[in-house]
Amino acid sequence: MVILDDEQILEQGLRDYGEHFKMNLEITNLGDYFVYDPITKDHFVSPNLSSGLFEMRRRYPGRVFFTIRIGEKGVYKFER
């Protein structure tokens, strides 16, 4: 089982978001929330943070997720 610390989650989340998701999501989902599991590379986009986290916690109980509000700068959060 892969375990990442908070710094690794932040680094991987920022890198993957920037390289694979940001461009398209800022066109289609501006203002929504991107909730990401850097271990599985799975993500969920939601108009509100709570429903995004609910869905990802349903899929991956006990995981820590990288989240960002699409189109915002510096809004990063870890959710346990």
PDB file of N, CA, C and O in Angstrom:
ATOM      1  N   MET A   1       0.834  -1.173   0.000  1.00  0.00           N
ATOM      2  CA  MET A   1       0.000   0.000   0.000  1.00  0.00           C
ATOM      3  C   MET A   1       0.886   1.247   0.000  1.00  0.00           C
ATOM      4  O   MET A   1       1.813   1.354   0.802  1.00  0.00           O
ATOM      5  N   VAL A   2       0.602   2.170  -0.887  1.00  0.00           N
ATOM      6  CA  VAL A   2       1.351   3.412  -0.991  1.00  0.00           C
ATOM      7  C   VAL A   2       0.813   4.415   0.021  1.00  0.00           C
ATOM      8  O   VAL A   2      -0.398   4.609   0.134  1.00  0.00           O
ATOM      9  N   ILE A   3       1.717   5.045   0.751  1.00  0.00           N
ATOM     10  CA  ILE A   3       1.327   6.077   1.705  1.00  0.00           C
ATOM     11  C   ILE A   3       2.141   7.326   1.388  1.00  0.00           C
ATOM     12  O   ILE A   3       3.366   7.266   1.285  1.00  0.00           O
ATOM     13  N   LEU A   4       1.461   8.448   1.234  1.00  0.00           N
ATOM     14  CA  LEU A   4       2.122   9.716   0.962  1.00  0.00           C
ATOM     15  C   LEU A   4       1.943  10.642   2.160  1.00  0.00           C
ATOM     16  O   LEU A   4       0.883  10.658   2.784  1.00  0.00           O
ATOM     17  N   ASP A   5       2.983  11.413   2.480  1.00  0.00           N
ATOM     18  CA  ASP A   5       2.818  12.408   3.541  1.00  0.00           C
ATOM     19  C   ASP A   5       2.187  13.664   2.937  1.00  0.00           C
ATOM     20  O   ASP A   5       2.011  13.751   1.722  1.00  0.00           O
ATOM     21  N   ASP A   6       1.848  14.638   3.790  1.00  0.00           N
ATOM     22  CA  ASP A   6       1.140  15.827   3.332  1.00  0.00           C
ATOM     23  C   ASP A   6       1.914  16.585   2.253  1.00  0.00           C
ATOM     24  O   ASP A   6       1.317  17.059   1.286  1.00  0.00           O
ATOM     25  N   GLU A   7       3.223  16.702   2.404  1.00  0.00           N
ATOM     26  CA  GLU A   7       4.034  17.406   1.412  1.00  0.00           C
ATOM     27  C   GLU A   7       3.997  16.699   0.059  1.00  0.00           C
ATOM     28  O   GLU A   7       3.904  17.350  -0.982  1.00  0.00           O
ATOM     29  N   GLN A   8       4.068  15.377   0.073  1.00  0.00           N
ATOM     30  CA  GLN A   8       4.004  14.611  -1.175  1.00  0.00           C
ATOM     31  C   GLN A   8       2.638  14.737  -1.838  1.00  0.00           C
ATOM     32  O   GLN A   8       2.541  14.822  -3.062  1.00  0.00           O
ATOM     33  N   ILE A   9       1.584  14.750  -1.028  1.00  0.00           N
ATOM     34  CA  ILE A   9       0.233  14.909  -1.571  1.00  0.00           C
ATOM     35  C   ILE A   9       0.095  16.266  -2.234  1.00  0.00           C
ATOM     36  O   ILE A   9      -0.460  16.369  -3.328  1.00  0.00           O
ATOM     37  N   LEU A  10       0.594  17.308  -1.583  1.00  0.00           N
ATOM     38  CA  LEU A  10       0.531  18.649  -2.147  1.00  0.00           C
ATOM     39  C   LEU A  10       1.326  18.725  -3.452  1.00  0.00           C
ATOM     40  O   LEU A  10       0.817  19.215  -4.460  1.00  0.00           O
ATOM     41  N   GLU A  11       2.557  18.249  -3.437  1.00  0.00           N
ATOM     42  CA  GLU A  11       3.405  18.301  -4.634  1.00  0.00           C
ATOM     43  C   GLU A  11       2.794  17.514  -5.788  1.00  0.00           C
ATOM     44  O   GLU A  11       2.715  18.011  -6.912  1.00  0.00           O
ATOM     45  N   GLN A  12       2.369  16.301  -5.511  1.00  0.00           N
ATOM     46  CA  GLN A  12       1.789  15.456  -6.560  1.00  0.00           C
ATOM     47  C   GLN A  12       0.471  16.033  -7.054  1.00  0.00           C
ATOM     48  O   GLN A  12       0.206  16.030  -8.256  1.00  0.00           O
ATOM     49  N   GLY A  13      -0.352  16.527  -6.143  1.00  0.00           N
ATOM     50  CA  GLY A  13      -1.625  17.115  -6.529  1.00  0.00           C
ATOM     51  C   GLY A  13      -1.441  18.333  -7.411  1.00  0.00           C
ATOM     52  O   GLY A  13      -2.108  18.461  -8.438  1.00  0.00           O
ATOM     53  N   LEU A  14      -0.539  19.235  -7.022  1.00  0.00           N
ATOM     54  CA  LEU A  14      -0.272  20.423  -7.836  1.00  0.00           C
ATOM     55  C   LEU A  14       0.266  20.057  -9.215  1.00  0.00           C
ATOM     56  O   LEU A  14      -0.163  20.605 -10.230  1.00  0.00           O
ATOM     57  N   ARG A  15       1.204  19.130  -9.233  1.00  0.00           N
ATOM     58  CA  ARG A  15       1.816  18.714 -10.503  1.00  0.00           C
ATOM     59  C   ARG A  15       0.773  18.081 -11.420  1.00  0.00           C
ATOM     60  O   ARG A  15       0.652  18.463 -12.583  1.00  0.00           O
ATOM     61  N   ASP A  16       0.030  17.125 -10.903  1.00  0.00           N
ATOM     62  CA  ASP A  16      -0.948  16.428 -11.740  1.00  0.00           C
ATOM     63  C   ASP A  16      -2.067  17.363 -12.191  1.00  0.00           C
ATOM     64  O   ASP A  16      -2.501  17.308 -13.341  1.00  0.00           O
ATOM     65  N   TYR A  17      -2.532  18.218 -11.284  1.00  0.00           N
ATOM     66  CA  TYR A  17      -3.585  19.167 -11.650  1.00  0.00           C
ATOM     67  C   TYR A  17      -3.107  20.069 -12.783  1.00  0.00           C
ATOM     68  O   TYR A  17      -3.815  20.257 -13.772  1.00  0.00           O
ATOM     69  N   GLY A  18      -1.913  20.622 -12.639  1.00  0.00           N
ATOM     70  CA  GLY A  18      -1.373  21.519 -13.651  1.00  0.00           C
ATOM     71  C   GLY A  18      -1.116  20.852 -14.984  1.00  0.00           C
ATOM     72  O   GLY A  18      -1.360  21.447 -16.034  1.00  0.00           O
ATOM     73  N   GLU A  19      -0.630  19.635 -14.955  1.00  0.00           N
ATOM     74  CA  GLU A  19      -0.255  18.931 -16.188  1.00  0.00           C
ATOM     75  C   GLU A  19      -1.424  18.257 -16.890  1.00  0.00           C
ATOM     76  O   GLU A  19      -1.418  18.141 -18.116  1.00  0.00           O
ATOM     77  N   HIS A  20      -2.424  17.813 -16.143  1.00  0.00           N
ATOM     78  CA  HIS A  20      -3.447  16.962 -16.752  1.00  0.00           C
ATOM     79  C   HIS A  20      -4.880  17.492 -16.688  1.00  0.00           C
ATOM     80  O   HIS A  20      -5.728  17.047 -17.461  1.00  0.00           O
ATOM     81  N   PHE A  21      -5.167  18.426 -15.791  1.00  0.00           N
ATOM     82  CA  PHE A  21      -6.564  18.799 -15.567  1.00  0.00           C
ATOM     83  C   PHE A  21      -6.870  20.290 -15.721  1.00  0.00           C
ATOM     84  O   PHE A  21      -7.937  20.654 -16.217  1.00  0.00           O
ATOM     85  N   LYS A  22      -5.958  21.140 -15.306  1.00  0.00           N
ATOM     86  CA  LYS A  22      -6.227  22.574 -15.169  1.00  0.00           C
ATOM     87  C   LYS A  22      -6.800  23.213 -16.428  1.00  0.00           C
ATOM     88  O   LYS A  22      -7.827  23.890 -16.367  1.00  0.00           O
ATOM     89  N   MET A  23      -6.163  23.010 -17.537  1.00  0.00           N
ATOM     90  CA  MET A  23      -6.564  23.685 -18.767  1.00  0.00           C
ATOM     91  C   MET A  23      -8.029  23.412 -19.126  1.00  0.00           C
ATOM     92  O   MET A  23      -8.790  24.345 -19.381  1.00  0.00           O
ATOM     93  N   ASN A  24      -8.412  22.161 -19.145  1.00  0.00           N
ATOM     94  CA  ASN A  24      -9.789  21.801 -19.500  1.00  0.00           C
ATOM     95  C   ASN A  24     -10.794  22.206 -18.425  1.00  0.00           C
ATOM     96  O   ASN A  24     -11.874  22.704 -18.741  1.00  0.00           O
ATOM     97  N   LEU A  25     -10.445  21.994 -17.157  1.00  0.00           N
ATOM     98  CA  LEU A  25     -11.392  22.290 -16.086  1.00  0.00           C
ATOM     99  C   LEU A  25     -11.654  23.785 -15.946  1.00  0.00           C
ATOM    100  O   LEU A  25     -12.761  24.179 -15.580  1.00  0.00           O
ATOM    101  N   GLU A  26     -10.668  24.618 -16.228  1.00  0.00           N
ATOM    102  CA  GLU A  26     -10.897  26.061 -16.128  1.00  0.00           C
ATOM    103  C   GLU A  26     -11.822  26.559 -17.233  1.00  0.00           C
ATOM    104  O   GLU A  26     -12.363  27.661 -17.131  1.00  0.00           O
ATOM    105  N   ILE A  27     -12.009  25.786 -18.260  1.00  0.00           N
ATOM    106  CA  ILE A  27     -12.967  26.118 -19.321  1.00  0.00           C
ATOM    107  C   ILE A  27     -14.353  25.583 -18.971  1.00  0.00           C
ATOM    108  O   ILE A  27     -15.353  26.278 -19.148  1.00  0.00           O
ATOM    109  N   THR A  28     -14.411  24.360 -18.481  1.00  0.00           N
ATOM    110  CA  THR A  28     -15.698  23.691 -18.288  1.00  0.00           C
ATOM    111  C   THR A  28     -16.266  23.763 -16.875  1.00  0.00           C
ATOM    112  O   THR A  28     -17.478  23.635 -16.700  1.00  0.00           O
ATOM    113  N   ASN A  29     -15.420  23.966 -15.858  1.00  0.00           N
ATOM    114  CA  ASN A  29     -15.888  23.861 -14.474  1.00  0.00           C
ATOM    115  C   ASN A  29     -15.357  24.975 -13.573  1.00  0.00           C
ATOM    116  O   ASN A  29     -15.104  24.734 -12.393  1.00  0.00           O
ATOM    117  N   LEU A  30     -15.188  26.158 -14.088  1.00  0.00           N
ATOM    118  CA  LEU A  30     -14.656  27.277 -13.320  1.00  0.00           C
ATOM    119  C   LEU A  30     -15.494  27.511 -12.058  1.00  0.00           C
ATOM    120  O   LEU A  30     -16.717  27.636 -12.128  1.00  0.00           O
ATOM    121  N   GLY A  31     -14.823  27.567 -10.910  1.00  0.00           N
ATOM    122  CA  GLY A  31     -15.500  27.783  -9.636  1.00  0.00           C
ATOM    123  C   GLY A  31     -15.897  26.517  -8.907  1.00  0.00           C
ATOM    124  O   GLY A  31     -16.226  26.565  -7.721  1.00  0.00           O
ATOM    125  N   ASP A  32     -15.872  25.381  -9.596  1.00  0.00           N
ATOM    126  CA  ASP A  32     -16.169  24.106  -8.945  1.00  0.00           C
ATOM    127  C   ASP A  32     -14.952  23.634  -8.157  1.00  0.00           C
ATOM    128  O   ASP A  32     -13.898  24.270  -8.189  1.00  0.00           O
ATOM    129  N   TYR A  33     -15.100  22.523  -7.456  1.00  0.00           N
ATOM    130  CA  TYR A  33     -14.021  21.955  -6.661  1.00  0.00           C
ATOM    131  C   TYR A  33     -13.500  20.669  -7.285  1.00  0.00           C
ATOM    132  O   TYR A  33     -14.266  19.819  -7.739  1.00  0.00           O
ATOM    133  N   PHE A  34     -12.195  20.551  -7.296  1.00  0.00           N
ATOM    134  CA  PHE A  34     -11.479  19.382  -7.806  1.00  0.00           C
ATOM    135  C   PHE A  34     -10.938  18.647  -6.585  1.00  0.00           C
ATOM    136  O   PHE A  34     -10.129  19.191  -5.833  1.00  0.00           O
ATOM    137  N   VAL A  35     -11.381  17.423  -6.394  1.00  0.00           N
ATOM    138  CA  VAL A  35     -10.926  16.594  -5.270  1.00  0.00           C
ATOM    139  C   VAL A  35     -10.175  15.417  -5.875  1.00  0.00           C
ATOM    140  O   VAL A  35     -10.713  14.705  -6.723  1.00  0.00           O
ATOM    141  N   TYR A  36      -8.942  15.212  -5.446  1.00  0.00           N
ATOM    142  CA  TYR A  36      -8.011  14.321  -6.140  1.00  0.00           C
ATOM    143  C   TYR A  36      -7.303  13.377  -5.185  1.00  0.00           C
ATOM    144  O   TYR A  36      -6.847  13.773  -4.112  1.00  0.00           O
ATOM    145  N   ASP A  37      -7.223  12.130  -5.597  1.00  0.00           N
ATOM    146  CA  ASP A  37      -6.437  11.128  -4.870  1.00  0.00           C
ATOM    147  C   ASP A  37      -5.149  10.897  -5.664  1.00  0.00           C
ATOM    148  O   ASP A  37      -5.189  10.256  -6.714  1.00  0.00           O
ATOM    149  N   PRO A  38      -4.010  11.403  -5.188  1.00  0.00           N
ATOM    150  CA  PRO A  38      -2.780  11.267  -5.951  1.00  0.00           C
ATOM    151  C   PRO A  38      -2.236   9.838  -6.035  1.00  0.00           C
ATOM    152  O   PRO A  38      -1.346   9.560  -6.839  1.00  0.00           O
ATOM    153  N   ILE A  39      -2.754   8.956  -5.229  1.00  0.00           N
ATOM    154  CA  ILE A  39      -2.295   7.563  -5.298  1.00  0.00           C
ATOM    155  C   ILE A  39      -2.942   6.846  -6.481  1.00  0.00           C
ATOM    156  O   ILE A  39      -2.249   6.199  -7.267  1.00  0.00           O
ATOM    157  N   THR A  40      -4.247   6.955  -6.610  1.00  0.00           N
ATOM    158  CA  THR A  40      -4.959   6.249  -7.687  1.00  0.00           C
ATOM    159  C   THR A  40      -5.105   7.105  -8.941  1.00  0.00           C
ATOM    160  O   THR A  40      -5.424   6.596 -10.015  1.00  0.00           O
ATOM    161  N   LYS A  41      -4.866   8.418  -8.797  1.00  0.00           N
ATOM    162  CA  LYS A  41      -5.063   9.396  -9.881  1.00  0.00           C
ATOM    163  C   LYS A  41      -6.546   9.620 -10.180  1.00  0.00           C
ATOM    164  O   LYS A  41      -6.891  10.214 -11.202  1.00  0.00           O
ATOM    165  N   ASP A  42      -7.406   9.152  -9.307  1.00  0.00           N
ATOM    166  CA  ASP A  42      -8.847   9.342  -9.470  1.00  0.00           C
ATOM    167  C   ASP A  42      -9.215  10.721  -8.928  1.00  0.00           C
ATOM    168  O   ASP A  42      -8.564  11.240  -8.020  1.00  0.00           O
ATOM    169  N   HIS A  43     -10.263  11.302  -9.495  1.00  0.00           N
ATOM    170  CA  HIS A  43     -10.705  12.619  -9.058  1.00  0.00           C
ATOM    171  C   HIS A  43     -12.210  12.745  -9.204  1.00  0.00           C
ATOM    172  O   HIS A  43     -12.870  11.937  -9.857  1.00  0.00           O
ATOM    173  N   PHE A  44     -12.726  13.789  -8.572  1.00  0.00           N
ATOM    174  CA  PHE A  44     -14.144  14.100  -8.681  1.00  0.00           C
ATOM    175  C   PHE A  44     -14.279  15.614  -8.701  1.00  0.00           C
ATOM    176  O   PHE A  44     -13.630  16.307  -7.918  1.00  0.00           O
ATOM    177  N   VAL A  45     -15.116  16.129  -9.589  1.00  0.00           N
ATOM    178  CA  VAL A  45     -15.377  17.559  -9.700  1.00  0.00           C
ATOM    179  C   VAL A  45     -16.806  17.810  -9.243  1.00  0.00           C
ATOM    180  O   VAL A  45     -17.737  17.122  -9.661  1.00  0.00           O
ATOM    181  N   SER A  46     -16.964  18.810  -8.374  1.00  0.00           N
ATOM    182  CA  SER A  46     -18.266  19.072  -7.783  1.00  0.00           C
ATOM    183  C   SER A  46     -18.470  20.575  -7.600  1.00  0.00           C
ATOM    184  O   SER A  46     -17.504  21.310  -7.399  1.00  0.00           O
ATOM    185  N   PRO A  47     -19.720  21.036  -7.668  1.00  0.00           N
ATOM    186  CA  PRO A  47     -19.968  22.458  -7.436  1.00  0.00           C
ATOM    187  C   PRO A  47     -19.742  22.886  -5.985  1.00  0.00           C
ATOM    188  O   PRO A  47     -19.611  24.077  -5.701  1.00  0.00           O
ATOM    189  N   ASN A  48     -19.695  21.916  -5.067  1.00  0.00           N
ATOM    190  CA  ASN A  48     -19.365  22.260  -3.684  1.00  0.00           C
ATOM    191  C   ASN A  48     -18.404  21.241  -3.096  1.00  0.00           C
ATOM    192  O   ASN A  48     -18.400  20.068  -3.468  1.00  0.00           O
ATOM    193  N   LEU A  49     -17.598  21.720  -2.177  1.00  0.00           N
ATOM    194  CA  LEU A  49     -16.537  20.894  -1.616  1.00  0.00           C
ATOM    195  C   LEU A  49     -17.073  19.686  -0.858  1.00  0.00           C
ATOM    196  O   LEU A  49     -16.519  18.592  -0.963  1.00  0.00           O
ATOM    197  N   SER A  50     -18.139  19.874  -0.099  1.00  0.00           N
ATOM    198  CA  SER A  50     -18.625  18.772   0.739  1.00  0.00           C
ATOM    199  C   SER A  50     -19.086  17.573  -0.093  1.00  0.00           C
ATOM    200  O   SER A  50     -18.808  16.432   0.276  1.00  0.00           O
ATOM    201  N   SER A  51     -19.776  17.806  -1.197  1.00  0.00           N
ATOM    202  CA  SER A  51     -20.221  16.662  -2.001  1.00  0.00           C
ATOM    203  C   SER A  51     -19.055  16.001  -2.722  1.00  0.00           C
ATOM    204  O   SER A  51     -19.063  14.787  -2.928  1.00  0.00           O
ATOM    205  N   GLY A  52     -18.054  16.785  -3.107  1.00  0.00           N
ATOM    206  CA  GLY A  52     -16.861  16.198  -3.718  1.00  0.00           C
ATOM    207  C   GLY A  52     -16.111  15.310  -2.750  1.00  0.00           C
ATOM    208  O   GLY A  52     -15.687  14.209  -3.102  1.00  0.00           O
ATOM    209  N   LEU A  53     -15.948  15.792  -1.527  1.00  0.00           N
ATOM    210  CA  LEU A  53     -15.271  14.983  -0.512  1.00  0.00           C
ATOM    211  C   LEU A  53     -16.087  13.758  -0.133  1.00  0.00           C
ATOM    212  O   LEU A  53     -15.533  12.678   0.074  1.00  0.00           O
ATOM    213  N   PHE A  54     -17.394  13.922  -0.042  1.00  0.00           N
ATOM    214  CA  PHE A  54     -18.258  12.786   0.280  1.00  0.00           C
ATOM    215  C   PHE A  54     -18.062  11.663  -0.737  1.00  0.00           C
ATOM    216  O   PHE A  54     -17.909  10.500  -0.364  1.00  0.00           O
ATOM    217  N   GLU A  55     -18.067  12.014  -2.014  1.00  0.00           N
ATOM    218  CA  GLU A  55     -17.916  10.993  -3.060  1.00  0.00           C
ATOM    219  C   GLU A  55     -16.543  10.337  -3.007  1.00  0.00           C
ATOM    220  O   GLU A  55     -16.443   9.116  -3.122  1.00  0.00           O
ATOM    221  N   MET A  56     -15.483  11.123  -2.835  1.00  0.00           N
ATOM    222  CA  MET A  56     -14.141  10.532  -2.800  1.00  0.00           C
ATOM    223  C   MET A  56     -13.937   9.697  -1.535  1.00  0.00           C
ATOM    224  O   MET A  56     -13.247   8.679  -1.575  1.00  0.00           O
ATOM    225  N   ARG A  57     -14.520  10.111  -0.426  1.00  0.00           N
ATOM    226  CA  ARG A  57     -14.421   9.301   0.797  1.00  0.00           C
ATOM    227  C   ARG A  57     -15.205   8.003   0.661  1.00  0.00           C
ATOM    228  O   ARG A  57     -14.830   6.980   1.234  1.00  0.00           O
ATOM    229  N   ARG A  58     -16.292   8.049  -0.099  1.00  0.00           N
ATOM    230  CA  ARG A  58     -17.040   6.824  -0.355  1.00  0.00           C
ATOM    231  C   ARG A  58     -16.173   5.850  -1.162  1.00  0.00           C
ATOM    232  O   ARG A  58     -16.167   4.649  -0.894  1.00  0.00           O
ATOM    233  N   ARG A  59     -15.453   6.369  -2.135  1.00  0.00           N
ATOM    234  CA  ARG A  59     -14.592   5.536  -2.979  1.00  0.00           C
ATOM    235  C   ARG A  59     -13.339   5.051  -2.240  1.00  0.00           C
ATOM    236  O   ARG A  59     -12.917   3.907  -2.406  1.00  0.00           O
ATOM    237  N   TYR A  60     -12.750   5.929  -1.425  1.00  0.00           N
ATOM    238  CA  TYR A  60     -11.460   5.641  -0.788  1.00  0.00           C
ATOM    239  C   TYR A  60     -11.495   6.050   0.693  1.00  0.00           C
ATOM    240  O   TYR A  60     -10.916   7.070   1.067  1.00  0.00           O
ATOM    241  N   PRO A  61     -12.156   5.275   1.517  1.00  0.00           N
ATOM    242  CA  PRO A  61     -12.243   5.616   2.941  1.00  0.00           C
ATOM    243  C   PRO A  61     -10.850   5.728   3.574  1.00  0.00           C
ATOM    244  O   PRO A  61      -9.965   4.912   3.318  1.00  0.00           O
ATOM    245  N   GLY A  62     -10.686   6.748   4.395  1.00  0.00           N
ATOM    246  CA  GLY A  62      -9.439   6.905   5.134  1.00  0.00           C
ATOM    247  C   GLY A  62      -8.315   7.578   4.378  1.00  0.00           C
ATOM    248  O   GLY A  62      -7.248   7.804   4.949  1.00  0.00           O
ATOM    249  N   ARG A  63      -8.516   7.903   3.124  1.00  0.00           N
ATOM    250  CA  ARG A  63      -7.468   8.551   2.329  1.00  0.00           C
ATOM    251  C   ARG A  63      -7.420  10.051   2.590  1.00  0.00           C
ATOM    252  O   ARG A  63      -8.383  10.644   3.077  1.00  0.00           O
ATOM    253  N   VAL A  64      -6.289  10.649   2.261  1.00  0.00           N
ATOM    254  CA  VAL A  64      -6.109  12.093   2.312  1.00  0.00           C
ATOM    255  C   VAL A  64      -6.154  12.599   0.878  1.00  0.00           C
ATOM    256  O   VAL A  64      -5.503  12.035  -0.001  1.00  0.00           O
ATOM    257  N   PHE A  65      -6.915  13.655   0.639  1.00  0.00           N
ATOM    258  CA  PHE A  65      -7.113  14.158  -0.720  1.00  0.00           C
ATOM    259  C   PHE A  65      -6.558  15.560  -0.902  1.00  0.00           C
ATOM    260  O   PHE A  65      -6.515  16.356   0.036  1.00  0.00           O
ATOM    261  N   PHE A  66      -6.141  15.844  -2.106  1.00  0.00           N
ATOM    262  CA  PHE A  66      -5.768  17.183  -2.528  1.00  0.00           C
ATOM    263  C   PHE A  66      -7.018  17.825  -3.108  1.00  0.00           C
ATOM    264  O   PHE A  66      -7.713  17.211  -3.917  1.00  0.00           O
ATOM    265  N   THR A  67      -7.310  19.062  -2.698  1.00  0.00           N
ATOM    266  CA  THR A  67      -8.464  19.754  -3.262  1.00  0.00           C
ATOM    267  C   THR A  67      -8.080  21.161  -3.670  1.00  0.00           C
ATOM    268  O   THR A  67      -7.201  21.778  -3.069  1.00  0.00           O
ATOM    269  N   ILE A  68      -8.741  21.657  -4.686  1.00  0.00           N
ATOM    270  CA  ILE A  68      -8.545  23.026  -5.134  1.00  0.00           C
ATOM    271  C   ILE A  68      -9.848  23.516  -5.754  1.00  0.00           C
ATOM    272  O   ILE A  68     -10.589  22.753  -6.375  1.00  0.00           O
ATOM    273  N   ARG A  69     -10.105  24.793  -5.572  1.00  0.00           N
ATOM    274  CA  ARG A  69     -11.244  25.396  -6.260  1.00  0.00           C
ATOM    275  C   ARG A  69     -10.760  25.803  -7.638  1.00  0.00           C
ATOM    276  O   ARG A  69      -9.799  26.562  -7.762  1.00  0.00           O
ATOM    277  N   ILE A  70     -11.404  25.317  -8.648  1.00  0.00           N
ATOM    278  CA  ILE A  70     -10.954  25.482 -10.030  1.00  0.00           C
ATOM    279  C   ILE A  70     -10.981  26.964 -10.408  1.00  0.00           C
ATOM    280  O   ILE A  70     -12.002  27.640 -10.285  1.00  0.00           O
ATOM    281  N   GLY A  71      -9.829  27.443 -10.872  1.00  0.00           N
ATOM    282  CA  GLY A  71      -9.684  28.832 -11.277  1.00  0.00           C
ATOM    283  C   GLY A  71      -9.120  29.737 -10.205  1.00  0.00           C
ATOM    284  O   GLY A  71      -8.776  30.885 -10.488  1.00  0.00           O
ATOM    285  N   GLU A  72      -9.017  29.251  -8.981  1.00  0.00           N
ATOM    286  CA  GLU A  72      -8.471  30.044  -7.877  1.00  0.00           C
ATOM    287  C   GLU A  72      -6.984  29.754  -7.722  1.00  0.00           C
ATOM    288  O   GLU A  72      -6.513  28.670  -8.065  1.00  0.00           O
ATOM    289  N   LYS A  73      -6.260  30.719  -7.209  1.00  0.00           N
ATOM    290  CA  LYS A  73      -4.838  30.534  -6.930  1.00  0.00           C
ATOM    291  C   LYS A  73      -4.642  30.367  -5.433  1.00  0.00           C
ATOM    292  O   LYS A  73      -5.200  31.124  -4.638  1.00  0.00           O
ATOM    293  N   GLY A  74      -3.866  29.395  -5.058  1.00  0.00           N
ATOM    294  CA  GLY A  74      -3.493  29.221  -3.660  1.00  0.00           C
ATOM    295  C   GLY A  74      -4.570  28.659  -2.759  1.00  0.00           C
ATOM    296  O   GLY A  74      -4.458  28.780  -1.539  1.00  0.00           O
ATOM    297  N   VAL A  75      -5.596  28.058  -3.299  1.00  0.00           N
ATOM    298  CA  VAL A  75      -6.629  27.460  -2.465  1.00  0.00           C
ATOM    299  C   VAL A  75      -6.427  25.944  -2.493  1.00  0.00           C
ATOM    300  O   VAL A  75      -7.042  25.237  -3.291  1.00  0.00           O
ATOM    301  N   TYR A  76      -5.577  25.472  -1.631  1.00  0.00           N
ATOM    302  CA  TYR A  76      -5.257  24.060  -1.556  1.00  0.00           C
ATOM    303  C   TYR A  76      -5.629  23.569  -0.180  1.00  0.00           C
ATOM    304  O   TYR A  76      -5.537  24.305   0.803  1.00  0.00           O
ATOM    305  N   LYS A  77      -6.042  22.347  -0.117  1.00  0.00           N
ATOM    306  CA  LYS A  77      -6.485  21.828   1.174  1.00  0.00           C
ATOM    307  C   LYS A  77      -6.286  20.319   1.207  1.00  0.00           C
ATOM    308  O   LYS A  77      -6.418  19.635   0.192  1.00  0.00           O
ATOM    309  N   PHE A  78      -5.970  19.823   2.379  1.00  0.00           N
ATOM    310  CA  PHE A  78      -5.910  18.393   2.595  1.00  0.00           C
ATOM    311  C   PHE A  78      -7.138  17.996   3.377  1.00  0.00           C
ATOM    312  O   PHE A  78      -7.530  18.689   4.315  1.00  0.00           O
ATOM    313  N   GLU A  79      -7.737  16.914   3.010  1.00  0.00           N
ATOM    314  CA  GLU A  79      -8.899  16.418   3.750  1.00  0.00           C
ATOM    315  C   GLU A  79      -8.631  14.996   4.175  1.00  0.00           C
ATOM    316  O   GLU A  79      -8.275  14.145   3.359  1.00  0.00           O
ATOM    317  N   ARG A  80      -8.804  14.745   5.453  1.00  0.00           N
ATOM    318  CA  ARG A  80      -8.614  13.396   5.998  1.00  0.00           C
ATOM    319  C   ARG A  80      -9.955  12.768   6.278  1.00  0.00           C
ATOM    320  O   ARG A  80     -10.019  11.630   6.742  1.00  0.00           O
TER     321      ARG A  80
END
